[in-house]
Every structure is written in C-alpha cells, then in structure tokens.
Amino acid sequence: MVEKEQVLFADHPHVRFKQADLSEGLGDLKITEAPFALYFSSYGSLSHLARKDLVHLLQDICHHGRHGSLVVMDLIGRYSIE
C-alpha cells in the first residue's frame, strides 16, 4: 500500500507515507522524523495490537505530535466504542 500511495501522490511532495511495526510504537520514526500533521490508521489495523502496545503507540503519538496534529484511527472489536 505504501508503494502504491507513493506513486499516486508523487506530484504532492508534502505528502509522505511511512511503514512501521506499530506494536513497537513509533520506533525510529519519533527520532528521525519531524512531527506529522496527521497520524492515520484504517481498516481496524490497530485493533490487532495488544492493549499495552496500543497504549504505548498512543503515548508515542502524543509525545511526537505537535499542537494541532490529528489522530484518526478506525478501531473495531475489543477497542471500539460501539
């Protein structure tokens, strides 16, 4: 998906896509990358994380993001608010 998005958005240099193992939080991204304007996850992928891993990821996002950053996530099953 990341490779496809890089092709589809090639004419938008301000848009970048990253791949990471989110069970390890943001990992090296929090060191090597400036804060993102948007932290986005879809298709319930974060619902597959263990609770401790999801909490760790959200803490990383809170520390890495800047004022005004958006967090958009699609949680289903055990973490949904349904």
N, C-alpha and C positions, 0 to 999 in steps of 0.2 A: 504494500500500500504506500509506503514512504517513497519508493522509487517512482511509482505512478504519479503521486502528487507532485514530485519534483519536476516531472515532465509537464503536467497540467498547469503548474504555476511558475514555469520557467521565466515568464515575462513579468513576474512580480518579485523583484529582488528582496523586498522587505518581508516576504513570507517564506518561512523555512519549516521543514518537518524534521523531527528527530525520532529515533527509535531507541528505546531503553527497556531494561528489565525493571518494571516498576515495583516488583516485590522487594527491590533493594532501594526504594525511594528514588530520588532524582539522581543518585550516584554522582558520577563525574560532571554531569550537566550543571549541577549547582556551583561547581568550581570554575568550569571552562566557559560557561555561557552567561551573558547578561540576563537580567530578569526578563521574562516573557510577558507580553501583553495578554496572552490567552493560554491557559492550561486546559486542554480539551481531551476528553476520552469518551468514546461512544460504544455502542453495542454491548453495554454491560461488562466490558472487559475488567473493570476494577472490582466487580462483584466476585471475581475468581480469586482475589487476594485474601489471605488470612487477615483477620481483624488487626493484628499487630502490624502487619505490613501496610495495610490501608492507613492506619493511624500514622505510621512513620512517613508514608508518602505525603499525606496531608500536612504534616508538620514541615517537611521539606519544602512543599509548595508555599506554605505561609511564610517561611523564612526567606525563600528565594524570590518570591513575587515582589512587585513594587506596589505602591499605593495606586489603586485603580485597575490592577490586574484582574482578569476574570477567570473564574474556575468553572468549567462546565463539565459535568460528568453524568453519565447515564448508569445508575445503579439499579440492579434488579435483584429479586430474590431476597436473601438474608439482610441486605443493607437498604432495601427500598423503603420508602415511607408509605407505601400502599397499605 
